[in-house]
Amino acid sequence: MELIHIASGALVGLIIGLTGVGGGSLMTPILVLGFGIAPVIAVGTDLLYAALTKCSGIYFHHKNRTIDWKIVCLLGSGSIPCSLITIYVLGHFKETGFNYDEIIMVTLGIMLILTSFIILLKNKLLNFIHSNHPDCLLVNFVRSFRPQITVLCGCLLGCIVTLSSVGAGAIGSAILFLLYPRKSSIAIVGTDIAHAVPLTAIAGLGHLHFGSVDFDLLLGLLIGGIPAIYLGSLIGKRLPDNILRPLIALLLLAMGIKLIFSQFPVMLFLDTFSHQIWQNLSLLWSNLLL
């Protein structure tokens, strides 16, 4: 276990506490881009990190009755089987010697870009959700087939979370806001966490079975991350959310672009451009923390 891993866990934990942005969106790209950790190791380790750090959230929300277990079961009935199928496919790739790092990198990049837009457009999304659209065909369709759509969304989450470790938090909660606009924000968060823990745990155990988890790294991240999340939640009450969240969104966008375009030599100029953005944003964020 290295001190830099503890520091990384503390940094990501602090950001989670400050902004509420999910750990998978930050931890995995930092491990891949910042420390050169193999993508499959970064994903597997981060999945278990996410499962362990969110466990206490289930207890808190269940105690306060802010979890809709029916929705959790609907999501889980789609996500858990699809996560297991994805694990099986990845295991087959490993047995045949197929290098699926590129698939993980591209999936991770796409999810980071999607997450960044969700963060940036959060207020507009919420305004749209809570406004009435009685004549909208899409709204009427969602209302008519809400349980079935929830299961299908769970299937999608099961695949992408297992592949990239990203999506169980920001994207999962965005899906719930869209499908269940009458639910309170705290109930959406509680339901999302209750679904995310078993999903990330099963996906993480699948990666563990293939030897894709670094326990020294995981321990360092937990030691630094858990107290930092609590500290960040205390500090976050005093800091303007309208400054922090856009900065994080731009950071995720830059990392997503870099991850995707670094896989395609024909677009090396975009990779270089995103690398410069990543360096500048990293420097800016470091200065803000000092």
Backbone as CSV, one residue per row, in Angstrom:
resi,resn,N_x,N_y,N_z,CA_x,CA_y,CA_z,C_x,C_y,C_z
1,MET,0.849,-1.201,0.000,0.000,0.000,0.000,0.882,1.247,0.000
2,GLU,0.660,2.150,-0.940,1.463,3.351,-1.058,0.687,4.567,-0.558
3,LEU,1.446,5.552,-0.086,0.838,6.775,0.435,0.024,7.496,-0.638
4,ILE,0.471,7.403,-1.884,-0.225,8.071,-2.981,-1.628,7.500,-3.181
5,HIS,-1.804,6.202,-2.892,-3.129,5.592,-3.013,-4.066,6.126,-1.929
6,ILE,-3.534,6.287,-0.711,-4.333,6.865,0.375,-4.721,8.297,0.026
7,ALA,-3.756,9.049,-0.520,-4.022,10.437,-0.907,-5.074,10.508,-2.014
8,SER,-5.013,9.566,-2.956,-6.000,9.529,-4.044,-7.390,9.242,-3.499
9,GLY,-7.460,8.260,-2.588,-8.739,7.949,-1.961,-9.293,9.140,-1.206
10,ALA,-8.398,9.871,-0.521,-8.824,11.046,0.236,-9.323,12.148,-0.691
11,LEU,-8.614,12.360,-1.810,-9.011,13.401,-2.764,-10.379,13.102,-3.363
12,VAL,-10.555,11.865,-3.826,-11.838,11.487,-4.427,-12.946,11.497,-3.375
13,GLY,-12.652,11.004,-2.177,-13.632,11.025,-1.098,-14.063,12.436,-0.754
14,LEU,-13.100,13.357,-0.745,-13.409,14.758,-0.462,-14.329,15.337,-1.530
15,ILE,-14.044,15.022,-2.795,-14.874,15.522,-3.895,-16.277,14.929,-3.829
16,ILE,-16.363,13.639,-3.478,-17.679,13.001,-3.323,-18.479,13.718,-2.245
17,GLY,-17.836,13.983,-1.111,-18.515,14.670,-0.017,-18.912,16.090,-0.372
18,LEU,-18.064,16.781,-1.139,-18.327,18.169,-1.511,-19.448,18.300,-2.527
19,THR,-19.470,17.409,-3.509,-20.362,17.579,-4.662,-21.441,16.521,-4.794
20,GLY,-21.249,15.351,-4.185,-22.189,14.255,-4.358,-21.974,13.478,-5.638
21,VAL,-20.952,13.852,-6.429,-20.640,13.126,-7.663,-20.079,11.760,-7.311
22,GLY,-20.542,10.718,-8.001,-20.171,9.346,-7.671,-18.684,9.058,-7.762
23,GLY,-18.212,8.155,-6.908,-16.794,7.807,-6.871,-16.300,7.135,-8.132
24,GLY,-17.153,6.302,-8.762,-16.740,5.612,-9.981,-16.391,6.568,-11.100
25,SER,-17.121,7.689,-11.170,-16.867,8.676,-12.213,-15.499,9.316,-12.068
26,LEU,-14.984,9.358,-10.849,-13.718,10.031,-10.582,-12.572,9.059,-10.351
27,MET,-12.821,8.027,-9.546,-11.737,7.147,-9.117,-11.120,6.376,-10.280
28,THR,-11.947,5.740,-11.089,-11.412,4.904,-12.169,-10.561,5.690,-13.166
29,PRO,-11.050,6.832,-13.698,-10.186,7.577,-14.625,-8.924,8.119,-13.980
30,ILE,-8.984,8.478,-12.694,-7.782,8.951,-12.004,-6.760,7.824,-11.897
31,LEU,-7.235,6.617,-11.587,-6.325,5.470,-11.490,-5.700,5.146,-12.844
32,VAL,-6.514,5.244,-13.913,-6.018,4.896,-15.253,-5.108,5.984,-15.811
33,LEU,-5.586,7.232,-15.766,-4.842,8.332,-16.379,-3.741,8.871,-15.476
34,GLY,-4.033,8.926,-14.168,-3.069,9.519,-13.245,-1.962,8.590,-12.799
35,PHE,-2.286,7.297,-12.618,-1.312,6.365,-12.051,-0.952,5.215,-12.983
36,GLY,-1.547,5.208,-14.172,-1.198,4.174,-15.136,-1.638,2.779,-14.742
37,ILE,-2.672,2.678,-13.888,-3.210,1.371,-13.504,-3.925,0.765,-14.710
38,ALA,-3.767,-0.532,-14.920,-4.457,-1.208,-16.022,-5.965,-0.991,-15.894
39,PRO,-6.669,-0.683,-16.992,-8.103,-0.390,-16.926,-8.921,-1.455,-16.206
40,VAL,-8.654,-2.732,-16.485,-9.446,-3.797,-15.862,-9.208,-3.849,-14.354
41,ILE,-7.977,-3.586,-13.901,-7.677,-3.547,-12.464,-8.348,-2.343,-11.817
42,ALA,-8.298,-1.199,-12.497,-8.919,0.015,-11.969,-10.425,-0.164,-11.802
43,VAL,-11.067,-0.772,-12.799,-12.516,-0.988,-12.742,-12.874,-1.961,-11.625
44,GLY,-12.194,-3.100,-11.561,-12.490,-4.102,-10.538,-12.286,-3.576,-9.134
45,THR,-11.191,-2.850,-8.915,-10.899,-2.302,-7.591,-11.911,-1.236,-7.207
46,ASP,-12.263,-0.381,-8.165,-13.201,0.697,-7.870,-14.607,0.175,-7.596
47,LEU,-15.000,-0.913,-8.233,-16.325,-1.488,-7.975,-16.462,-1.918,-6.520
48,LEU,-15.439,-2.587,-5.990,-15.484,-2.989,-4.584,-15.384,-1.778,-3.668
49,TYR,-14.591,-0.784,-4.062,-14.485,0.462,-3.291,-15.863,1.126,-3.184
50,ALA,-16.581,1.189,-4.308,-17.908,1.810,-4.327,-18.889,1.043,-3.449
51,ALA,-18.858,-0.281,-3.545,-19.781,-1.105,-2.753,-19.545,-0.913,-1.258
52,LEU,-18.282,-0.893,-0.848,-17.951,-0.785,0.575,-18.253,0.603,1.133
53,THR,-17.979,1.649,0.359,-18.188,3.007,0.864,-19.664,3.404,0.895
54,LYS,-20.503,2.715,0.126,-21.921,3.072,0.084,-22.782,2.236,1.023
55,CYS,-22.180,1.230,1.661,-22.963,0.340,2.533,-23.666,1.102,3.652
56,SER,-22.959,2.037,4.264,-23.549,2.791,5.373,-24.735,3.618,4.896
57,GLY,-24.713,4.015,3.617,-25.816,4.790,3.066,-27.120,4.020,3.053
58,ILE,-27.049,2.712,2.815,-28.262,1.886,2.830,-28.886,1.893,4.222
59,TYR,-28.055,1.727,5.240,-28.561,1.718,6.621,-29.249,3.041,6.945
60,PHE,-28.596,4.141,6.586,-29.142,5.470,6.877,-30.490,5.670,6.184
61,HIS,-30.558,5.366,4.900,-31.786,5.602,4.140,-32.896,4.628,4.530
62,HIS,-32.539,3.379,4.828,-33.558,2.423,5.261,-34.150,2.844,6.607
63,LYS,-33.287,3.317,7.479,-33.741,3.778,8.793,-34.708,4.949,8.652
64,ASN,-34.466,5.807,7.665,-35.314,6.978,7.455,-36.426,6.733,6.430
65,ARG,-36.572,5.472,6.019,-37.624,5.064,5.084,-37.591,5.861,3.775
66,THR,-36.403,6.034,3.252,-36.240,6.768,1.991,-35.730,5.846,0.880
67,ILE,-36.088,4.571,0.975,-35.760,3.601,-0.070,-37.053,2.957,-0.560
68,ASP,-37.285,2.993,-1.856,-38.425,2.294,-2.451,-37.916,0.930,-2.919
69,TRP,-38.148,-0.084,-2.107,-37.589,-1.410,-2.384,-38.218,-2.055,-3.615
70,LYS,-39.437,-1.639,-3.967,-40.058,-2.174,-5.183,-39.257,-1.741,-6.415
71,ILE,-38.857,-0.462,-6.436,-38.051,0.039,-7.556,-36.678,-0.620,-7.556
72,VAL,-36.113,-0.808,-6.371,-34.812,-1.485,-6.259,-34.887,-2.881,-6.870
73,CYS,-35.974,-3.591,-6.577,-36.141,-4.950,-7.115,-36.316,-4.935,-8.634
74,LEU,-37.054,-3.938,-9.143,-37.233,-3.831,-10.594,-35.893,-3.573,-11.289
75,LEU,-35.127,-2.627,-10.754,-33.809,-2.342,-11.326,-32.896,-3.559,-11.224
76,GLY,-32.897,-4.177,-10.040,-32.022,-5.323,-9.799,-32.361,-6.529,-10.654
77,SER,-33.654,-6.699,-10.976,-34.047,-7.843,-11.808,-33.483,-7.726,-13.220
78,GLY,-33.119,-6.504,-13.605,-32.464,-6.322,-14.897,-30.956,-6.224,-14.782
79,SER,-30.483,-5.485,-13.769,-29.048,-5.191,-13.674,-28.214,-6.385,-13.224
80,ILE,-28.694,-7.139,-12.248,-27.892,-8.248,-11.709,-27.657,-9.339,-12.762
81,PRO,-28.709,-9.838,-13.444,-28.453,-10.838,-14.498,-27.536,-10.312,-15.601
82,CYS,-27.730,-9.050,-16.013,-26.893,-8.496,-17.086,-25.461,-8.287,-16.618
83,SER,-25.282,-7.973,-15.350,-23.929,-7.870,-14.802,-23.241,-9.228,-14.835
84,LEU,-23.966,-10.273,-14.447,-23.410,-11.631,-14.470,-23.077,-12.073,-15.895
85,ILE,-23.950,-11.717,-16.841,-23.689,-12.056,-18.247,-22.434,-11.332,-18.737
86,THR,-22.314,-10.051,-18.372,-21.133,-9.272,-18.770,-19.867,-9.865,-18.171
87,ILE,-19.943,-10.280,-16.908,-18.794,-10.922,-16.254,-18.412,-12.206,-16.989
88,TYR,-19.427,-12.981,-17.372,-19.168,-14.231,-18.103,-18.464,-13.943,-19.430
89,VAL,-18.940,-12.918,-20.141,-18.335,-12.556,-21.432,-16.891,-12.097,-21.234
90,LEU,-16.653,-11.277,-20.211,-15.289,-10.818,-19.926,-14.381,-11.988,-19.563
91,GLY,-14.943,-12.952,-18.817,-14.172,-14.149,-18.475,-13.805,-14.954,-19.709
92,HIS,-14.744,-15.027,-20.652,-14.467,-15.737,-21.910,-13.366,-15.023,-22.692
93,PHE,-13.427,-13.691,-22.714,-12.377,-12.915,-23.382,-11.015,-13.209,-22.762
94,LYS,-10.988,-13.272,-21.428,-9.721,-13.502,-20.729,-9.169,-14.886,-21.044
95,GLU,-10.052,-15.883,-21.095,-9.612,-17.256,-21.386,-9.037,-17.384,-22.793
96,THR,-9.597,-16.629,-23.724,-9.135,-16.709,-25.114,-7.963,-15.774,-25.397
97,GLY,-7.556,-15.011,-24.372,-6.421,-14.101,-24.548,-6.774,-12.804,-25.240
98,PHE,-8.069,-12.516,-25.358,-8.505,-11.280,-26.015,-8.310,-10.101,-25.070
99,ASN,-7.628,-9.069,-25.544,-7.378,-7.875,-24.729,-8.573,-6.925,-24.849
100,TYR,-9.356,-6.825,-23.774,-10.554,-5.986,-23.821,-10.354,-4.647,-23.117
101,ASP,-9.096,-4.255,-22.911,-8.820,-2.951,-22.305,-9.409,-1.812,-23.134
102,GLU,-9.339,-1.948,-24.468,-9.863,-0.894,-25.341,-11.366,-0.739,-25.164
103,ILE,-12.076,-1.862,-25.020,-13.528,-1.806,-24.806,-13.832,-1.075,-23.509
104,ILE,-13.073,-1.402,-22.454,-13.275,-0.758,-21.156,-12.984,0.738,-21.250
105,MET,-11.893,1.098,-21.929,-11.503,2.507,-22.033,-12.561,3.324,-22.774
106,VAL,-13.060,2.791,-23.883,-14.063,3.517,-24.666,-15.376,3.617,-23.892
107,THR,-15.803,2.509,-23.267,-17.029,2.530,-22.462,-16.904,3.526,-21.325
108,LEU,-15.762,3.509,-20.645,-15.514,4.437,-19.543,-15.558,5.880,-20.039
109,GLY,-14.934,6.140,-21.182,-14.936,7.489,-21.735,-16.331,7.983,-22.064
110,ILE,-17.134,7.127,-22.694,-18.514,7.499,-23.037,-19.317,7.797,-21.778
111,MET,-19.161,6.964,-20.756,-19.910,7.159,-19.517,-19.490,8.442,-18.798
112,LEU,-18.209,8.783,-18.858,-17.741,10.021,-18.229,-18.325,11.241,-18.933
113,ILE,-18.346,11.208,-20.264,-18.916,12.322,-21.023,-20.408,12.458,-20.727
114,LEU,-21.119,11.337,-20.699,-22.550,11.353,-20.392,-22.792,11.883,-18.982
115,THR,-21.978,11.437,-18.031,-22.105,11.904,-16.647,-21.859,13.401,-16.548
116,SER,-20.876,13.901,-17.283,-20.565,15.338,-17.230,-21.748,16.168,-17.721
117,PHE,-22.428,15.709,-18.784,-23.586,16.440,-19.296,-24.754,16.375,-18.310
118,ILE,-24.911,15.239,-17.651,-25.976,15.114,-16.650,-25.738,16.089,-15.501
119,ILE,-24.475,16.219,-15.082,-24.140,17.147,-13.996,-24.399,18.591,-14.427
120,LEU,-23.958,18.943,-15.639,-24.109,20.316,-16.128,-25.574,20.688,-16.352
121,LEU,-26.379,19.721,-16.799,-27.774,19.995,-17.151,-28.747,19.556,-16.064
122,LYS,-28.229,19.335,-14.862,-29.059,18.787,-13.787,-30.291,19.647,-13.516
123,ASN,-30.115,20.959,-13.371,-31.239,21.834,-13.029,-32.286,21.878,-14.140
124,LYS,-31.824,21.940,-15.395,-32.767,21.940,-16.520,-33.516,20.618,-16.603
125,LEU,-32.804,19.545,-16.306,-33.427,18.223,-16.321,-34.517,18.133,-15.264
126,LEU,-34.215,18.639,-14.063,-35.193,18.602,-12.976,-36.401,19.477,-13.293
127,ASN,-36.165,20.643,-13.898,-37.279,21.525,-14.267,-38.191,20.858,-15.286
128,PHE,-37.586,20.149,-16.243,-38.381,19.441,-17.249,-39.194,18.323,-16.611
129,ILE,-38.562,17.602,-15.687,-39.213,16.462,-15.048,-40.426,16.903,-14.243
130,HIS,-40.271,18.011,-13.511,-41.329,18.433,-12.596,-42.383,19.319,-13.259
131,SER,-42.215,19.628,-14.539,-43.254,20.358,-15.267,-44.213,19.356,-15.896
132,ASN,-45.422,19.773,-16.093,-46.449,18.869,-16.625,-46.424,18.864,-18.155
133,HIS,-46.433,17.677,-18.734,-46.480,17.518,-20.188,-47.560,16.480,-20.529
134,PRO,-48.838,16.841,-20.312,-49.910,15.850,-20.508,-50.061,15.371,-21.946
135,ASP,-49.633,16.203,-22.912,-49.807,15.841,-24.321,-48.560,15.206,-24.932
136,CYS,-47.523,15.038,-24.139,-46.274,14.484,-24.665,-46.392,12.963,-24.783
137,LEU,-46.177,12.447,-25.990,-46.303,11.005,-26.222,-45.281,10.221,-25.411
138,LEU,-44.064,10.751,-25.300,-43.012,10.060,-24.560,-43.369,9.939,-23.087
139,VAL,-43.902,11.031,-22.517,-44.291,11.012,-21.101,-45.400,9.990,-20.876
140,ASN,-46.394,9.973,-21.756,-47.498,9.018,-21.626,-47.015,7.578,-21.787
141,PHE,-46.055,7.376,-22.695,-45.497,6.037,-22.898,-44.769,5.561,-21.642
142,VAL,-43.977,6.450,-21.052,-43.230,6.096,-19.832,-44.189,5.756,-18.702
143,ARG,-45.253,6.537,-18.574,-46.228,6.282,-17.509,-46.917,4.929,-17.698
144,SER,-47.159,4.554,-18.943,-47.871,3.304,-19.226,-46.998,2.074,-19.015
145,PHE,-45.699,2.205,-19.280,-44.795,1.047,-19.213,-43.632,1.286,-18.242
146,ARG,-43.905,1.999,-17.164,-42.845,2.371,-16.222,-42.109,1.165,-15.634
147,PRO,-42.794,0.121,-15.148,-42.061,-1.026,-14.580,-41.157,-1.717,-15.594
148,GLN,-41.684,-1.916,-16.814,-40.890,-2.586,-17.849,-39.669,-1.749,-18.243
149,ILE,-39.859,-0.430,-18.344,-38.744,0.459,-18.692,-37.701,0.461,-17.580
150,THR,-38.162,0.385,-16.336,-37.234,0.337,-15.197,-36.344,-0.896,-15.276
151,VAL,-36.939,-2.035,-15.614,-36.159,-3.276,-15.748,-35.142,-3.147,-16.883
152,LEU,-35.573,-2.588,-18.019,-34.666,-2.412,-19.160,-33.516,-1.471,-18.814
153,CYS,-33.819,-0.408,-18.084,-32.762,0.510,-17.642,-31.802,-0.199,-16.693
154,GLY,-32.344,-1.087,-15.867,-31.487,-1.891,-14.995,-30.543,-2.767,-15.800
155,CYS,-31.053,-3.338,-16.894,-30.199,-4.156,-17.775,-29.032,-3.337,-18.319
156,LEU,-29.347,-2.128,-18.775,-28.311,-1.245,-19.314,-27.282,-0.898,-18.241
157,LEU,-27.760,-0.556,-17.050,-26.847,-0.215,-15.953,-25.963,-1.395,-15.578
158,GLY,-26.543,-2.600,-15.566,-25.766,-3.790,-15.216,-24.576,-3.988,-16.128
159,CYS,-24.780,-3.758,-17.425,-23.687,-3.927,-18.400,-22.632,-2.844,-18.264
160,ILE,-23.068,-1.577,-18.249,-22.095,-0.483,-18.284,-21.350,-0.330,-16.964
161,VAL,-22.020,-0.605,-15.847,-21.329,-0.515,-14.552,-20.275,-1.608,-14.438
162,THR,-20.590,-2.811,-14.879,-19.631,-3.919,-14.829,-18.439,-3.659,-15.741
163,LEU,-18.683,-3.007,-16.875,-17.615,-2.714,-17.831,-16.755,-1.531,-17.417
164,SER,-17.372,-0.512,-16.806,-16.654,0.742,-16.583,-16.598,1.201,-15.134
165,SER,-17.418,0.619,-14.269,-17.599,1.017,-12.862,-18.307,2.366,-12.733
166,VAL,-18.724,2.951,-13.832,-19.399,4.251,-13.833,-20.866,4.062,-14.196
167,GLY,-21.749,4.823,-13.557,-23.151,4.811,-13.958,-24.128,4.500,-12.849
168,ALA,-23.683,3.761,-11.829,-24.605,3.383,-10.759,-25.077,4.593,-9.970
169,GLY,-24.283,5.661,-9.936,-24.624,6.848,-9.162,-25.345,7.899,-9.978
170,ALA,-24.581,8.708,-10.721,-25.155,9.855,-11.436,-26.178,9.432,-12.480
171,ILE,-25.847,8.433,-13.285,-26.755,8.018,-14.358,-27.945,7.250,-13.791
172,GLY,-27.696,6.420,-12.783,-28.785,5.691,-12.138,-29.812,6.629,-11.525
173,SER,-29.341,7.664,-10.830,-30.269,8.612,-10.211,-30.993,9.447,-11.268
174,ALA,-30.305,9.782,-12.373,-30.960,10.535,-13.453,-32.097,9.719,-14.067
175,ILE,-31.866,8.427,-14.247,-32.910,7.539,-14.773,-34.114,7.512,-13.837
176,LEU,-33.848,7.424,-12.542,-34.942,7.378,-11.569,-35.712,8.693,-11.534
177,PHE,-35.000,9.817,-11.648,-35.679,11.115,-11.691,-36.616,11.199,-12.896
178,LEU,-36.179,10.658,-14.028,-36.992,10.701,-15.241,-38.204,9.779,-15.152
179,LEU,-37.997,8.601,-14.582,-39.074,7.612,-14.527,-40.045,7.858,-13.379
180,TYR,-39.546,8.434,-12.288,-40.381,8.618,-11.086,-40.293,10.066,-10.605
181,PRO,-40.831,11.013,-11.386,-40.700,12.439,-11.054,-41.397,12.849,-9.763
182,ARG,-42.357,12.057,-9.303,-43.071,12.421,-8.077,-42.337,11.992,-6.808
183,LYS,-41.294,11.216,-6.973,-40.493,10.809,-5.816,-39.654,11.994,-5.338
184,SER,-39.475,12.097,-4.034,-38.625,13.154,-3.492,-37.166,12.884,-3.845
185,SER,-36.356,13.926,-3.819,-34.937,13.784,-4.162,-34.233,12.817,-3.227
186,ILE,-34.546,12.889,-1.947,-33.886,12.012,-0.973,-34.288,10.556,-1.194
187,ALA,-35.539,10.328,-1.628,-35.985,8.959,-1.920,-35.297,8.419,-3.172
188,ILE,-35.076,9.288,-4.152,-34.351,8.878,-5.362,-32.926,8.486,-5.004
189,VAL,-32.269,9.309,-4.197,-30.889,9.030,-3.784,-30.815,7.729,-2.997
190,GLY,-31.731,7.556,-2.041,-31.736,6.342,-1.223,-31.985,5.092,-2.044
191,THR,-32.937,5.170,-2.972,-33.246,4.028,-3.841,-32.068,3.703,-4.753
192,ASP,-31.430,4.743,-5.265,-30.276,4.551,-6.149,-29.125,3.877,-5.402
193,ILE,-28.867,4.303,-4.179,-27.790,3.696,-3.379,-28.112,2.241,-3.063
194,ALA,-29.383,1.972,-2.701,-29.785,0.604,-2.361,-29.623,-0.337,-3.549
195,HIS,-29.757,0.186,-4.754,-29.539,-0.631,-5.952,-28.058,-0.709,-6.301
196,ALA,-27.331,0.392,-6.094,-25.921,0.458,-6.501,-25.037,-0.485,-5.697
197,VAL,-25.322,-0.652,-4.407,-24.449,-1.477,-3.556,-24.409,-2.937,-4.010
198,PRO,-25.557,-3.622,-4.146,-25.473,-5.018,-4.613,-24.935,-5.143,-6.034
199,LEU,-25.263,-4.163,-6.895,-24.768,-4.217,-8.276,-23.246,-4.105,-8.315
200,THR,-22.690,-3.099,-7.643,-21.234,-2.922,-7.652,-20.532,-4.049,-6.911
201,ALA,-21.182,-4.590,-5.871,-20.576,-5.703,-5.125,-20.474,-6.952,-6.001
202,ILE,-21.558,-7.290,-6.689,-21.555,-8.482,-7.553,-20.580,-8.298,-8.715
203,ALA,-20.612,-7.117,-9.335,-19.681,-6.848,-10.438,-18.235,-6.889,-9.944
204,GLY,-17.995,-6.317,-8.756,-16.649,-6.324,-8.189,-16.166,-7.717,-7.851
205,LEU,-17.057,-8.548,-7.312,-16.690,-9.934,-6.995,-16.400,-10.723,-8.273
206,GLY,-17.120,-10.393,-9.342,-16.838,-11.030,-10.629,-15.437,-10.701,-11.115
207,HIS,-15.057,-9.436,-10.998,-13.699,-9.026,-11.368,-12.670,-9.660,-10.431
208,LEU,-13.033,-9.786,-9.158,-12.134,-10.432,-8.193,-11.865,-11.877,-8.589
209,HIS,-12.883,-12.561,-9.081,-12.748,-13.951,-9.514,-11.712,-14.093,-10.626
210,PHE,-11.585,-13.056,-11.447,-10.614,-13.090,-12.547,-9.272,-12.489,-12.152
211,GLY,-9.127,-12.127,-10.875,-7.866,-11.541,-10.419,-7.691,-10.096,-10.825
212,SER,-8.801,-9.387,-11.011,-8.738,-8.001,-11.486,-8.962,-6.991,-10.365
213,VAL,-8.545,-7.340,-9.148,-8.660,-6.430,-8.005,-7.308,-6.346,-7.311
214,ASP,-6.851,-5.124,-7.046,-5.598,-4.886,-6.324,-5.957,-4.558,-4.876
215,PHE,-5.727,-5.498,-3.951,-6.156,-5.315,-2.566,-5.354,-4.239,-1.844
216,ASP,-4.062,-4.120,-2.135,-3.270,-3.051,-1.524,-3.806,-1.686,-1.945
217,LEU,-4.123,-1.566,-3.217,-4.699,-0.325,-3.733,-6.059,-0.063,-3.096
218,LEU,-6.896,-1.094,-3.012,-8.232,-0.962,-2.429,-8.158,-0.503,-0.981
219,LEU,-7.252,-1.095,-0.208,-7.110,-0.727,1.202,-6.690,0.730,1.343
220,GLY,-5.735,1.154,0.515,-5.290,2.543,0.563,-6.406,3.517,0.227
221,LEU,-7.199,3.176,-0.779,-8.315,4.034,-1.183,-9.364,4.138,-0.079
222,LEU,-9.627,3.030,0.599,-10.619,3.028,1.680,-10.134,3.832,2.882
223,ILE,-8.858,3.664,3.235,-8.298,4.389,4.383,-8.368,5.899,4.148
224,GLY,-8.059,6.318,2.929,-8.111,7.743,2.626,-9.505,8.247,2.324
225,GLY,-10.330,7.397,1.708,-11.613,7.853,1.195,-12.725,7.998,2.213
226,ILE,-12.852,7.029,3.109,-13.997,7.030,4.030,-14.027,8.267,4.923
227,PRO,-12.931,8.613,5.625,-12.982,9.840,6.436,-13.112,11.108,5.595
228,ALA,-12.551,11.085,4.369,-12.605,12.278,3.513,-14.023,12.553,3.024
229,ILE,-14.813,11.501,2.795,-16.212,11.689,2.385,-16.979,12.440,3.474
230,TYR,-16.752,12.028,4.720,-17.420,12.688,5.852,-16.971,14.142,5.965
231,LEU,-15.660,14.369,5.837,-15.125,15.732,5.914,-15.676,16.595,4.787
232,GLY,-15.723,16.036,3.589,-16.230,16.785,2.444,-17.693,17.167,2.597
233,SER,-18.484,16.280,3.194,-19.906,16.576,3.399,-20.098,17.742,4.364
234,LEU,-19.173,17.870,5.334,-19.243,18.988,6.280,-18.826,20.300,5.615
235,ILE,-17.749,20.242,4.835,-17.252,21.446,4.160,-18.205,21.874,3.051
236,GLY,-18.812,20.890,2.386,-19.662,21.170,1.238,-20.848,22.058,1.550
237,LYS,-21.294,22.058,2.798,-22.424,22.894,3.191,-22.083,24.380,3.104
238,ARG,-20.781,24.696,3.110,-20.349,26.099,3.118,-19.829,26.570,1.763
239,LEU,-19.739,25.676,0.799,-19.185,26.031,-0.506,-20.283,26.109,-1.560
240,PRO,-20.156,27.025,-2.527,-21.187,27.184,-3.573,-21.207,26.009,-4.545
241,ASP,-22.349,25.355,-4.625,-22.497,24.182,-5.492,-22.397,24.549,-6.966
242,ASN,-22.780,25.794,-7.303,-22.784,26.210,-8.709,-21.380,26.436,-9.265
243,ILE,-20.357,26.385,-8.424,-18.968,26.486,-8.878,-18.317,25.107,-8.923
244,LEU,-18.526,24.325,-7.875,-17.868,23.021,-7.760,-18.337,22.037,-8.823
245,ARG,-19.645,21.917,-8.996,-20.176,20.903,-9.905,-19.772,21.148,-11.367
246,PRO,-19.822,22.391,-11.879,-19.339,22.599,-13.253,-17.862,22.266,-13.427
247,LEU,-17.049,22.556,-12.418,-15.623,22.217,-12.501,-15.433,20.708,-12.616
248,ILE,-16.165,19.966,-11.787,-16.076,18.505,-11.827,-16.585,17.982,-13.167
249,ALA,-17.676,18.578,-13.665,-18.234,18.148,-14.951,-17.226,18.352,-16.082
250,LEU,-16.545,19.490,-16.095,-15.540,19.752,-17.127,-14.359,18.800,-16.998
251,LEU,-13.994,18.480,-15.768,-12.909,17.522,-15.535,-13.286,16.148,-16.085
252,LEU,-14.519,15.711,-15.816,-14.992,14.418,-16.326,-15.055,14.423,-17.850
253,LEU,-15.496,15.547,-18.420,-15.581,15.662,-19.876,-14.198,15.523,-20.512
254,ALA,-13.214,16.213,-19.937,-11.849,16.141,-20.473,-11.289,14.727,-20.368
255,MET,-11.523,14.072,-19.227,-11.023,12.709,-19.046,-11.719,11.745,-19.997
256,GLY,-13.036,11.939,-20.195,-13.774,11.071,-21.110,-13.271,11.187,-22.536
257,ILE,-13.041,12.427,-22.978,-12.520,12.642,-24.333,-11.152,11.997,-24.491
258,LYS,-10.300,12.170,-23.491,-8.950,11.600,-23.565,-9.000,10.075,-23.639
259,LEU,-9.842,9.461,-22.816,-9.931,7.999,-22.800,-10.403,7.446,-24.143
260,ILE,-11.382,8.106,-24.743,-11.934,7.612,-26.011,-10.953,7.803,-27.158
261,PHE,-10.480,9.020,-27.318,-9.682,9.334,-28.504,-8.250,8.825,-28.418
262,SER,-7.809,8.458,-27.222,-6.475,7.852,-27.119,-6.457,6.457,-27.737
263,GLN,-7.651,5.882,-27.987,-7.740,4.543,-28.576,-7.745,4.570,-30.105
264,PHE,-7.839,5.785,-30.675,-7.938,5.892,-32.126,-6.830,6.796,-32.645
265,PRO,-5.768,6.220,-33.242,-4.626,7.010,-33.712,-5.001,8.126,-34.679
266,VAL,-6.069,7.929,-35.464,-6.451,8.940,-36.446,-6.891,10.232,-35.770
267,MET,-7.192,10.161,-34.469,-7.665,11.347,-33.756,-6.696,11.762,-32.657
268,LEU,-5.413,11.587,-32.896,-4.409,11.919,-31.895,-4.413,13.407,-31.552
269,PHE,-4.795,14.246,-32.516,-4.811,15.686,-32.231,-5.860,16.019,-31.174
270,LEU,-6.983,15.303,-31.184,-8.001,15.501,-30.152,-7.527,14.960,-28.816
271,ASP,-6.777,13.862,-28.857,-6.219,13.307,-27.628,-5.257,14.306,-26.996
272,THR,-4.411,14.944,-27.827,-3.463,15.938,-27.318,-4.204,17.129,-26.729
273,PHE,-5.259,17.565,-27.425,-6.057,18.691,-26.942,-6.707,18.374,-25.598
274,SER,-7.314,17.175,-25.489,-7.969,16.791,-24.235,-6.950,16.613,-23.121
275,HIS,-5.725,16.180,-23.480,-4.671,16.022,-22.479,-4.298,17.378,-21.884
276,GLN,-4.261,18.414,-22.738,-3.951,19.752,-22.250,-5.058,20.259,-21.325
277,ILE,-6.316,19.991,-21.698,-7.442,20.382,-20.842,-7.350,19.674,-19.498
278,TRP,-7.060,18.368,-19.554,-6.942,17.560,-18.338,-5.855,18.120,-17.421
279,GLN,-4.692,18.504,-17.982,-3.599,19.042,-17.180,-3.978,20.382,-16.561
280,ASN,-4.625,21.246,-17.358,-5.010,22.565,-16.852,-6.061,22.469,-15.756
281,LEU,-7.055,21.584,-15.953,-8.093,21.419,-14.940,-7.529,20.790,-13.674
282,SER,-6.606,19.848,-13.826,-5.969,19.230,-12.665,-5.201,20.270,-11.863
283,LEU,-4.477,21.158,-12.581,-3.722,22.216,-11.914,-4.660,23.185,-11.208
284,LEU,-5.770,23.539,-11.880,-6.750,24.439,-11.290,-7.362,23.843,-10.040
285,TRP,-7.722,22.551,-10.110,-8.331,21.888,-8.955,-7.342,21.789,-7.795
286,SER,-6.067,21.528,-8.098,-5.034,21.450,-7.062,-4.882,22.798,-6.360
287,ASN,-4.943,23.882,-7.147,-4.824,25.218,-6.562,-6.015,25.549,-5.673
288,LEU,-7.197,25.060,-6.066,-8.393,25.306,-5.253,-8.321,24.591,-3.916
289,LEU,-7.691,23.400,-3.914,-7.602,22.623,-2.679,-6.545,23.167,-1.729
290,LEU,-5.567,23.891,-2.271,-4.482,24.433,-1.437,-4.950,25.663,-0.659
